[in-house]
Amino acid sequence: MSKNYYYFSTHTIYPQIYTRLTAYAEYQKLDEETQTLLDKFVNNFAKRNKQISTLDYCSNFLAKHKDELYELDKLKSTTSKQFLYNFLGYSKLWGASTRSFGRNSKGNKERAEKISEQELIDEMTNPKASIKKLLDVSGGDLSAVKPFLPAIMISLKTNTRDNDKMRFKHTGKFCFDFDKFKDKEEAIFWMEKVWKGTKNIKPYMGFVSPRGKGFKLFCQVDISNPDFQGDFGSEDKEVVEKHHKTWYQGARKELETKFPELKERIDSATNDPQRLTYIPFIANKEIDFKYDASRLSSYTEIVENERKLASEKLLKKISKRQVEVDRIMKEQNITCQVQAYNLLLKKGKYNFDLEFEKEKFIKVVDFIEKESHKDSRIQDWISKEFDSYHSLQKLSWALYGVFEDLAIEQIKRLIPEGSNKLDEDHNDYRWAIKSINDYSQEMLKSLTPAPFYDKVRKLPIVNDFISDNFGTSFKNLSDFKIINDYYETYIRNKNLDDDTENLAEFLDDITMYLDKKKLRLPLIEKFDSITPEVSLGPNDYLDKDVMHSIFQEKYADKRVFFLRSQCGK
């Protein structure tokens, strides 16, 4: 089990951090009038002439306010100009950890360094190490130091926070952040209690937070556990975030059950595996710090308990729509009511027809496979597009959420023979390792096969095949099925009783259904009842004078308009 961490630290890269914090400490000793003037110096920096350098900006300000800044001449450690430059750097957070390692920071090229667990502990507890030095040069001001403190991303094995470059390999470590205590004494009291753990939670490291009114606990699970490997093996962002949150929420509930007094003191933001944990200096290691490398927390038990609760909650939701779920199970030949419920939700959003989409998906794959044997250009395209791990990962993520195991089976047909993406023993086979537990209810509701068709439609022959054979969307097909059901009901009634009343009832039902389909917006009936005050011709919309007359003169005091175009009728 890895005992290394990625250390997101700028003070170890840029010695200027220390001089900037020193400038802040000197600023605190100046009189109020000088501080006010220096605040103005910082605030006006963004408005300066961008053609001059930062040092020239400092020189010009110093020359303009030489008499008022006489106190700066008394500084022993630096010149007045250098002081202004360093204070500006502190105020603008140049080189701060939050900036240099920020998510998608412009020009961010910084990478965290790898350090061992013992090196991390030494940095936190050794009075001669660099974190203590940061605190010393700032005059002991924690607020000033915090943006420049080093941090670790405890849950992910990655040396960057750039979303385009991050690696989502989970470390098996989790952080709990407890805060909002009245003072350090109370924080230490509760840290001692929680450190003892629960049935499934055994923290391996704990320490008082930088400001002293909270504490953090680190937990480690066994990453060789088959359940952990199955959940986190894909290293896909959405999957890792989902399973991280599942364990975190389950563990949090167990902590809240044993320590109900702390329910409102656990920071929920730590359920994000990308969150940085800032590392403070621990002055009193015996009291403010806890460590036992041998302690492990349970993974399977916590996750199973959390999923059981989620399942019970889901079944209650299903029971409220049981009639609709049963109907979908019958119509779509589905044996699992959870799958039917997910389809019901998807239908509510997209009017989705699973039977139609399965048939379409399989036939499109059949066609591509067939054409690839006829045309080497198509074969080359498939070899390129379906032998990329990242491409397969994105496709399989969307398609599995719609078709489950059928998606993996069909994608495999398009992967070149001999590719390591088909080798179950190869690391790149991770694209195919999917479970319905990887998805949230909201994900299953929203996913469609669209990413697959967006890709394959780039081949003109495939695009034509889809348009010719599936030009009618699943929404249209669903409408046709409903109308057909009405018709079959009519025929059945007509055979039982040849009466014109049945025909009238059938036509009434059809008319009512089609009328509903005309309501493209909830308010369109209201719009239709409004008498227009202005009617515009086709060319009036492009006439600047007409538009000016309406919006700037006739209705100058109006801010909300009802507009209806001719194509809306």
DOLONU-32614 format. One record per residue (C-alpha): z, y, x; residue number from 1. Coordinates in Angstrom, 2 decimals. Each point is the difference from the previous one (the first is absolute). Layout:
<pts>
Z, Y, X, resi
Z, Y, X, NUM
...
</pts>
This chain:
<pts>
Z, Y, X, resi
0.00, 0.00, 0.00, 1
-1.09, 3.34, 1.46, 2
2.75, 2.29, 1.29, 3
-2.36, 2.87, 0.78, 4
-0.55, 3.27, -1.83, 5
-2.64, 2.71, 0.10, 6
1.73, 3.21, 1.03, 7
-1.54, 3.10, -1.57, 8
1.29, 2.52, 2.51, 9
-1.49, 3.27, 1.25, 10
2.86, 1.21, 2.20, 11
-0.74, -2.89, 2.38, 12
-3.62, 1.18, 0.24, 13
0.39, 3.78, -0.04, 14
2.84, 1.51, 2.12, 15
-0.76, 3.33, -1.74, 16
2.00, -1.28, -2.98, 17
3.19, 0.63, 1.97, 18
-0.95, 3.58, 0.94, 19
-0.91, 0.76, -3.62, 20
3.36, -1.25, -1.23, 21
1.66, 2.02, 2.76, 22
-1.80, 3.10, -1.29, 23
1.39, -0.70, -3.47, 24
3.52, -0.25, 1.44, 25
-0.49, 3.37, 1.77, 26
-1.31, 1.53, -3.26, 27
3.26, -0.94, -1.73, 28
1.94, 2.16, 2.51, 29
-2.04, 3.18, -0.62, 30
1.15, 2.79, -2.31, 31
-1.21, 0.10, -3.61, 32
-2.53, 2.82, 0.50, 33
-1.68, -1.84, 2.89, 34
-0.10, -3.23, -2.04, 35
-1.65, 1.83, -2.90, 36
-2.64, 1.42, 2.34, 37
-0.66, -3.47, 1.50, 38
-0.36, -1.45, -3.51, 39
-2.68, 2.62, -0.64, 40
-1.67, -1.00, 3.29, 41
-0.20, -3.63, -1.20, 42
-1.13, 0.83, -3.55, 43
-2.83, 2.27, 1.20, 44
-1.36, -2.59, 2.42, 45
-2.32, -1.49, -2.64, 46
-1.42, 3.49, -0.75, 47
-0.76, 0.85, 3.63, 48
-3.42, 0.67, 1.43, 49
-1.24, -3.53, 0.70, 50
-2.05, 1.28, 2.92, 51
3.07, 0.51, 2.18, 52
2.05, -2.79, 1.57, 53
3.53, -0.91, -1.05, 54
1.42, 1.33, 3.26, 55
-1.83, 3.31, -0.51, 56
1.45, 0.18, -3.50, 57
3.45, -0.34, 1.58, 58
-0.78, 2.65, 2.63, 59
-1.30, 2.48, -2.58, 60
3.04, -0.46, -2.23, 61
2.32, 0.43, 2.97, 62
-1.76, 3.19, 1.08, 63
0.12, 1.44, -3.54, 64
3.73, -0.73, -0.43, 65
1.23, 0.25, 3.59, 66
2.94, 2.26, -0.79, 67
1.12, -2.05, -3.02, 68
-0.17, -3.27, 1.96, 69
2.14, 1.17, 2.87, 70
2.32, -3.00, -0.49, 71
-2.76, -2.32, 1.19, 72
0.19, 1.59, 3.45, 73
3.47, -1.50, 0.39, 74
-1.25, -3.59, -0.35, 75
0.62, -1.90, 3.23, 76
-1.95, -3.20, -0.61, 77
-3.42, 1.50, -0.78, 78
-2.09, 3.18, -0.24, 79
-0.25, 1.96, -3.23, 80
-3.63, -1.01, -0.57, 81
0.71, -3.67, 0.67, 82
2.95, 0.16, -2.37, 83
-2.23, 1.39, -2.78, 84
-2.55, -2.75, 0.63, 85
2.64, -2.76, -0.09, 86
1.73, 1.42, -3.08, 87
-3.35, 0.18, -1.76, 88
-0.62, -3.64, 0.94, 89
3.37, -1.00, -1.42, 90
-0.50, 1.97, -3.24, 91
-3.51, -1.39, -0.55, 92
1.21, -3.54, 0.82, 93
-2.50, -0.49, 2.80, 94
0.43, -3.54, 1.25, 95
2.44, -0.99, -2.78, 96
0.00, -3.70, -0.83, 97
-0.76, 0.78, -3.64, 98
-3.17, 1.85, 1.05, 99
-1.29, -2.01, 2.93, 100
0.41, -3.30, -1.82, 101
-0.71, 1.31, -3.49, 102
-2.25, -1.98, -2.30, 103
-3.62, 0.95, 0.67, 104
1.03, 3.04, 2.04, 105
-3.06, 1.88, 1.18, 106
-0.75, -0.90, 3.57, 107
2.85, -2.50, 0.03, 108
-0.56, -2.23, 3.00, 109
3.60, -0.81, 0.78, 110
1.08, -3.63, 0.11, 111
3.56, -1.21, -0.09, 112
1.38, -1.84, 3.04, 113
1.47, -3.49, -0.23, 114
3.68, -0.35, 0.90, 115
2.43, -2.90, -0.20, 116
2.94, -0.16, -2.37, 117
2.43, 0.47, 2.87, 118
-1.92, 3.05, 1.23, 119
0.17, 1.44, -3.51, 120
3.76, -0.56, -0.19, 121
0.43, 1.60, 3.43, 122
-1.97, 3.07, -1.11, 123
2.25, 0.32, -3.05, 124
3.36, -0.53, 1.70, 125
-0.30, 1.05, 3.66, 126
1.26, 3.59, 0.57, 127
-2.37, 0.27, 2.99, 128
-3.12, -1.02, -1.98, 129
-2.63, 2.36, -1.35, 130
1.18, 0.26, -3.64, 131
3.35, 1.42, 1.11, 132
-1.85, 2.43, 2.24, 133
-1.99, 1.27, -3.02, 134
3.26, 0.69, -1.78, 135
1.53, 1.73, 3.03, 136
-2.87, 2.44, 0.67, 137
-0.03, 1.06, -3.67, 138
3.64, 0.95, 0.15, 139
1.01, -3.04, -2.06, 140
-1.89, 1.15, -3.11, 141
-1.09, -3.14, -1.90, 142
-2.23, 1.97, -2.36, 143
-1.93, 1.40, 2.93, 144
-0.39, -3.38, 1.69, 145
-0.99, -2.17, -2.96, 146
-3.76, 0.80, -0.05, 147
-0.12, -0.95, 3.70, 148
2.06, -3.17, -0.23, 149
-1.72, -3.28, 0.84, 150
-0.67, -2.46, -2.80, 151
-0.98, -3.62, -0.59, 152
-2.10, -1.55, -2.75, 153
2.25, -2.99, -0.36, 154
-2.06, -2.06, -2.48, 155
-3.47, 0.16, 1.57, 156
-1.26, -1.08, 3.38, 157
-2.21, 3.03, 0.61, 158
-0.03, 2.81, 2.57, 159
-1.64, 2.64, -2.22, 160
0.44, 1.57, -3.42, 161
-3.68, 0.82, -0.35, 162
-1.03, -1.80, -3.20, 163
-3.41, -0.76, 1.47, 164
1.51, -1.76, 3.02, 165
3.27, -1.47, -1.23, 166
0.63, -3.71, 0.21, 167
1.88, -1.47, -2.95, 168
1.70, -2.88, 1.76, 169
3.51, -0.29, -1.41, 170
2.89, -0.45, 2.43, 171
2.37, -1.62, -2.51, 172
2.34, 2.99, 0.41, 173
1.19, 2.24, -2.84, 174
2.01, 3.21, -0.04, 175
2.56, 1.18, -2.55, 176
0.98, 3.66, 0.08, 177
3.30, 1.00, -1.61, 178
0.74, 3.70, -0.35, 179
1.71, 2.78, -2.01, 180
3.52, -0.78, 1.23, 181
2.44, 2.90, 0.16, 182
0.65, -0.41, 3.73, 183
-0.34, -2.31, 2.99, 184
3.29, -1.73, -0.70, 185
-1.20, -1.14, -3.43, 186
-3.35, -1.12, 1.44, 187
1.75, -2.16, 2.63, 188
2.33, -1.47, -2.65, 189
-2.94, -1.26, -2.07, 190
-2.02, -1.10, 3.02, 191
2.88, -2.31, 0.95, 192
0.00, -1.52, -3.48, 193
-3.76, -0.48, -0.36, 194
-0.29, -1.33, 3.57, 195
1.86, -3.12, -1.15, 196
-3.03, -0.73, -2.16, 197
-0.61, -2.01, -3.15, 198
-1.07, -3.58, -0.68, 199
-3.58, 0.63, 1.16, 200
0.22, 3.30, 1.92, 201
1.43, 0.06, 3.52, 202
-0.84, 3.26, 1.87, 203
-0.54, -0.35, 3.75, 204
0.29, 3.71, 0.90, 205
1.68, 3.01, -1.57, 206
0.76, 3.56, 1.06, 207
1.10, 3.34, -1.37, 208
-2.95, 2.30, -0.81, 209
-0.74, 3.14, 2.09, 210
1.86, 2.41, -2.31, 211
3.01, -2.29, -0.36, 212
0.01, -0.14, -3.82, 213
-1.78, -3.33, -0.31, 214
-0.81, -3.23, 1.79, 215
-2.92, -2.34, 0.52, 216
-0.07, -3.80, 0.02, 217
-2.75, -2.17, 1.46, 218
-0.63, -3.50, -1.36, 219
-2.13, -2.75, 1.57, 220
-1.47, -3.01, -1.83, 221
-1.41, -3.12, 1.60, 222
-3.71, 0.73, 0.54, 223
-0.67, -3.72, 0.57, 224
0.99, -0.64, -3.61, 225
-3.11, -1.46, -1.78, 226
0.56, 2.25, -3.03, 227
0.12, 3.10, 2.22, 228
-3.15, -1.07, 1.86, 229
-1.79, -0.68, -3.27, 230
0.89, 3.40, -1.42, 231
-0.71, 2.10, 3.10, 232
-2.65, -2.08, 1.77, 233
-2.99, 2.01, -1.20, 234
1.25, 3.24, 1.65, 235
-1.74, 1.85, -2.82, 236
1.55, 3.40, -0.79, 237
0.39, -0.47, -3.75, 238
1.30, -3.56, 0.37, 239
2.53, 0.91, 2.71, 240
1.27, 2.98, -2.00, 241
0.33, -2.14, -3.15, 242
2.02, -2.80, 1.65, 243
2.08, 2.43, 2.05, 244
0.98, 1.76, -3.20, 245
0.78, -3.32, -1.75, 246
2.50, -1.04, 2.69, 247
1.45, 3.50, 0.27, 248
0.58, 0.33, -3.74, 249
1.55, -3.47, -0.21, 250
2.30, 0.72, 2.94, 251
0.93, 3.39, -1.38, 252
1.03, -1.54, -3.32, 253
2.20, -2.49, 1.84, 254
1.65, 2.83, 1.94, 255
0.52, 2.05, -3.16, 256
1.55, -2.99, -1.75, 257
2.59, -0.46, 2.76, 258
0.47, 3.72, 0.68, 259
-0.61, 1.79, -3.34, 260
1.53, 3.19, 1.41, 261
-3.05, 0.35, 2.28, 262
-2.67, -0.31, -2.68, 263
-0.92, 3.69, 0.15, 264
0.37, 0.23, 3.79, 265
-2.83, -2.32, 1.08, 266
-3.12, 1.98, 0.89, 267
-2.88, -1.72, -1.84, 268
-2.59, 1.52, 2.38, 269
0.74, -2.77, 2.49, 270
-1.93, -2.44, -2.22, 271
-3.08, 1.35, 1.82, 272
-0.72, -2.09, 3.13, 273
-1.77, 2.99, 1.60, 274
3.11, 2.18, -0.08, 275
1.39, 1.18, 3.34, 276
3.70, -0.37, 0.81, 277
1.35, 2.76, 2.25, 278
2.24, -1.12, 2.83, 279
3.15, 2.08, 0.68, 280
2.40, 0.16, 2.90, 281
3.10, -2.11, -0.69, 282
2.98, 1.64, 1.73, 283
2.58, -2.61, -1.01, 284
-1.64, -3.40, 0.37, 285
3.15, -1.90, -0.97, 286
0.24, 1.62, -3.44, 287
-3.40, 1.51, -0.85, 288
-2.16, -2.95, 1.03, 289
-0.29, -3.68, -1.03, 290
-2.14, -2.71, 1.57, 291
-0.31, -3.78, -0.17, 292
-3.41, -1.35, 1.02, 293
0.73, -3.47, -1.39, 294
0.26, 1.08, -3.64, 295
-2.87, -0.84, -2.37, 296
-0.49, 0.89, -3.66, 297
-1.59, -2.39, -2.49, 298
-3.59, 0.49, -1.03, 299
-0.89, -2.72, -2.50, 300
3.16, 0.27, -2.11, 301
-0.26, 3.77, -0.43, 302
-3.72, -0.07, -0.79, 303
0.35, -2.88, -2.48, 304
2.82, 1.79, -1.84, 305
-2.01, 3.22, -0.18, 306
-3.13, -1.78, -1.23, 307
2.02, -1.88, -2.60, 308
1.29, 3.30, -1.39, 309
-3.52, 1.45, 0.04, 310
-1.32, -3.10, -1.79, 311
2.63, 0.26, -2.71, 312
-0.86, 3.65, -0.50, 313
-3.71, -0.86, -0.20, 314
0.59, -2.76, -2.57, 315
1.81, 2.50, -2.22, 316
-3.04, 2.28, 0.16, 317
-2.28, -2.92, -0.82, 318
2.12, -1.01, -3.01, 319
-0.56, 3.44, -1.53, 320
-3.77, -0.64, 0.03, 321
0.09, -3.77, -0.46, 322
-2.64, -0.10, -2.76, 323
-2.52, 1.89, 2.14, 324
0.81, -2.13, 3.05, 325
-0.46, -3.23, -1.98, 326
-3.34, 1.21, -1.29, 327
-1.26, 0.78, 3.51, 328
1.21, -3.41, 1.25, 329
-2.08, -1.63, -2.71, 330
-3.08, 2.22, 0.39, 331
-0.11, -0.15, 3.79, 332
1.22, -3.60, 0.35, 333
3.03, 1.11, 2.07, 334
3.07, -2.21, 0.29, 335
2.32, 2.53, 1.69, 336
1.44, 2.65, -2.29, 337
0.76, 2.30, 2.94, 338
-3.68, -0.05, 0.97, 339
-0.92, 0.64, -3.64, 340
2.42, 2.93, -0.15, 341
-1.48, 1.50, 3.16, 342
-3.44, -0.34, -1.57, 343
1.30, 1.66, -3.16, 344
1.15, 2.99, 2.05, 345
-3.34, 0.14, 1.81, 346
-1.83, -0.14, -3.33, 347
2.06, 2.93, -1.18, 348
-1.21, 2.03, 2.97, 349
-3.57, -1.27, 0.49, 350
-0.77, -2.08, -3.13, 351
-0.31, -2.81, 2.56, 352
-1.65, -3.36, -0.82, 353
1.11, -2.60, 2.56, 354
-2.40, -2.70, -1.20, 355
-2.98, 2.31, 0.37, 356
1.14, 1.28, 3.41, 357
0.56, -3.51, 1.38, 358
-3.49, -1.05, -1.05, 359
-1.51, 3.15, 1.49, 360
1.89, -0.37, 3.29, 361
-1.00, -3.64, 0.52, 362
-3.66, 0.59, -0.91, 363
-0.26, 2.97, 2.39, 364
1.43, -2.10, 2.84, 365
-2.41, -2.82, -0.96, 366
-2.91, 2.43, 0.19, 367
1.03, 1.49, 3.36, 368
0.50, -3.45, 1.51, 369
-3.38, -1.14, -1.29, 370
-1.86, 3.08, 1.25, 371
1.65, -0.20, 3.42, 372
-1.78, -3.31, 0.59, 373
-3.36, 1.67, -0.76, 374
0.35, 3.29, 1.86, 375
1.46, 0.26, 3.52, 376
0.69, 3.71, -0.53, 377
2.36, -0.78, -2.86, 378
1.60, -2.72, 2.10, 379
0.54, 2.49, 2.87, 380
1.55, 2.50, -2.39, 381
2.37, -2.60, -1.42, 382
0.95, -1.16, 3.51, 383
0.96, 3.55, 0.88, 384
1.77, 1.00, -3.22, 385
1.81, -3.28, -0.70, 386
1.19, -0.79, 3.51, 387
2.19, 3.08, 0.37, 388
3.72, -0.62, -0.48, 389
0.70, 3.49, -1.37, 390
-2.93, -0.20, -2.41, 391
1.08, -3.42, -1.24, 392
3.59, 1.16, -0.32, 393
-0.97, 2.92, -2.24, 394
-2.31, -2.12, -2.15, 395
2.40, -2.90, -0.37, 396
2.84, 2.36, -0.89, 397
-1.91, 1.44, -2.96, 398
-1.69, -3.21, -1.12, 399
3.08, -2.23, 0.20, 400
1.82, 2.47, -2.21, 401
-2.71, -0.64, -2.61, 402
-1.09, -3.64, 0.46, 403
2.81, -1.50, 2.12, 404
-1.08, -3.21, 1.87, 405
-3.56, 0.22, -1.34, 406
-0.46, 3.19, 2.03, 407
0.83, -1.70, 3.32, 408
-2.26, -2.98, -0.80, 409
-2.99, 2.21, -0.76, 410
0.46, 2.36, 2.97, 411
0.06, -2.98, 2.36, 412
-3.53, -0.90, -1.12, 413
-1.26, 3.27, 1.52, 414
1.78, -0.30, 3.36, 415
-2.28, -1.22, 2.81, 416
0.41, -3.66, 0.92, 417
2.14, -0.44, 3.10, 418
1.82, 3.31, -0.46, 419
3.69, 0.03, 0.95, 420
0.60, 1.66, -3.40, 421
-0.40, -3.53, -1.43, 422
2.34, -1.61, 2.52, 423
3.38, -0.46, -1.67, 424
1.67, -0.27, 3.39, 425
-1.40, 3.33, 1.23, 426
1.87, 3.29, -0.35, 427
-3.02, 1.62, -1.67, 428
0.33, -2.42, -2.92, 429
2.77, 2.28, -1.24, 430
-2.54, 1.72, -2.27, 431
0.04, -3.10, -2.24, 432
3.79, -0.35, -0.23, 433
0.82, 1.58, -3.34, 434
2.64, -0.48, -2.66, 435
0.46, 1.59, -3.39, 436
3.43, 1.06, 1.30, 437
-1.83, 2.38, 2.36, 438
-0.90, 2.23, -2.95, 439
2.00, 2.28, -2.22, 440
-0.62, 0.10, -3.75, 441
-1.68, 3.38, 0.38, 442
-2.36, -1.37, 2.68, 443
-1.04, -2.96, -2.17, 444
-0.62, 2.36, -2.87, 445
-2.31, 2.29, 1.99, 446
-1.97, -2.33, 2.31, 447
-3.65, -0.80, -0.82, 448
-2.89, -1.72, 1.88, 449
-1.56, 3.43, 0.67, 450
0.46, -0.08, 3.83, 451
-2.03, -3.22, 0.18, 452
-2.88, 1.41, -2.04, 453
0.07, 3.28, 1.91, 454
-0.61, -2.02, 3.16, 455
-2.64, -2.49, -1.16, 456
-1.99, 2.57, -1.98, 457
-0.99, 1.48, 3.37, 458
-2.56, -2.80, 0.09, 459
-2.83, 1.18, -2.32, 460
-0.86, -3.52, -1.14, 461
3.63, -0.64, -0.99, 462
0.25, 3.38, -1.70, 463
-3.09, -0.84, -2.07, 464
1.37, -3.44, -0.86, 465
3.28, 1.47, -1.29, 466
-1.77, 2.73, -1.99, 467
-2.49, -2.43, -1.55, 468
2.51, -2.70, -0.90, 469
3.21, 1.91, -0.59, 470
-1.18, 3.41, -1.12, 471
2.32, -0.33, -2.96, 472
3.53, 0.73, 1.12, 473
2.98, -2.08, -0.98, 474
1.01, 2.88, -2.30, 475
-3.29, -0.20, -1.87, 476
0.29, -3.77, -0.14, 477
3.48, 0.29, -1.47, 478
-1.34, 2.33, -2.69, 479
-2.78, -2.46, -0.81, 480
2.54, -2.82, -0.25, 481
2.11, 1.97, -2.46, 482
-3.00, 0.81, -2.16, 483
-1.06, -3.63, 0.18, 484
3.48, -1.07, -1.11, 485
-0.32, 2.27, -3.01, 486
-3.40, -1.50, -0.78, 487
1.27, -3.57, 0.29, 488
2.88, 0.87, -2.32, 489
-2.48, 1.41, -2.48, 490
-2.19, -3.11, 0.14, 491
3.00, -2.26, -0.42, 492
1.20, 1.95, -3.05, 493
-3.51, 0.18, -1.39, 494
-0.32, -3.77, 0.13, 495
3.30, -0.35, -1.83, 496
-0.82, 2.54, -2.65, 497
-3.44, 1.54, -0.27, 498
1.24, 3.35, -1.09, 499
-1.27, 3.47, 0.93, 500
3.60, 1.15, 0.48, 501
0.14, -1.97, 3.27, 502
-3.06, 1.81, 1.30, 503
1.54, 3.34, -0.88, 504
3.24, -0.96, 1.75, 505
-1.94, -1.11, 3.08, 506
-1.96, 3.25, 0.14, 507
3.18, 2.04, -0.47, 508
1.63, -1.79, 2.94, 509
-3.06, 0.56, 2.19, 510
-0.16, 3.68, -0.96, 511
3.69, 0.50, 0.69, 512
-0.26, -1.63, 3.42, 513
-3.07, 1.97, 1.05, 514
1.58, 3.25, -1.21, 515
2.95, -0.66, 2.28, 516
-2.35, -0.50, 2.93, 517
-1.40, 3.45, -0.54, 518
3.36, 1.55, 0.85, 519
-0.48, 0.38, 3.76, 520
2.95, 2.42, 0.28, 521
3.22, 0.11, -2.03, 522
-0.71, 3.58, -1.09, 523
-3.72, -0.29, -0.72, 524
0.52, -0.07, -3.78, 525
1.96, 3.23, 0.28, 526
-2.73, 1.49, 2.19, 527
-2.64, -0.99, -2.54, 528
1.86, 1.87, -2.74, 529
0.08, 3.28, 1.96, 530
-2.73, 2.48, -0.92, 531
-1.58, 1.26, 3.23, 532
0.22, 3.72, 0.66, 533
-2.84, -0.07, 2.51, 534
-3.05, -2.28, 0.25, 535
-1.92, -0.11, 3.28, 536
-3.54, -1.06, 0.70, 537
-0.93, -2.40, 2.83, 538
-0.72, 2.84, 2.44, 539
2.99, 2.17, -0.91, 540
2.39, -2.09, 2.13, 541
-1.90, 1.08, 3.13, 542
-0.30, 3.65, -1.03, 543
2.51, 2.06, 1.99, 544
-0.11, 2.92, -2.45, 545
0.66, -2.22, -3.01, 546
2.98, -1.65, 1.72, 547
1.38, 3.37, 1.12, 548
-0.29, 1.36, -3.53, 549
1.91, -2.96, -1.47, 550
2.77, -0.50, 2.54, 551
0.52, 3.51, 1.40, 552
-0.65, 2.14, -3.08, 553
0.07, -1.78, -3.38, 554
2.86, -2.39, 0.93, 555
1.57, 1.78, 2.96, 556
3.50, -0.67, -1.36, 557
-0.58, -3.75, -0.54, 558
1.05, -2.73, 2.41, 559
-0.69, -3.18, -1.99, 560
-3.40, -0.90, -1.49, 561
-1.36, -2.83, -2.12, 562
-3.47, -0.91, 1.27, 563
-2.39, -2.52, -1.55, 564
-3.37, -0.74, 1.53, 565
-3.05, -1.23, -1.88, 566
0.19, -3.38, 1.72, 567
3.44, -0.48, -1.55, 568
-1.43, -0.26, -3.52, 569
</pts>
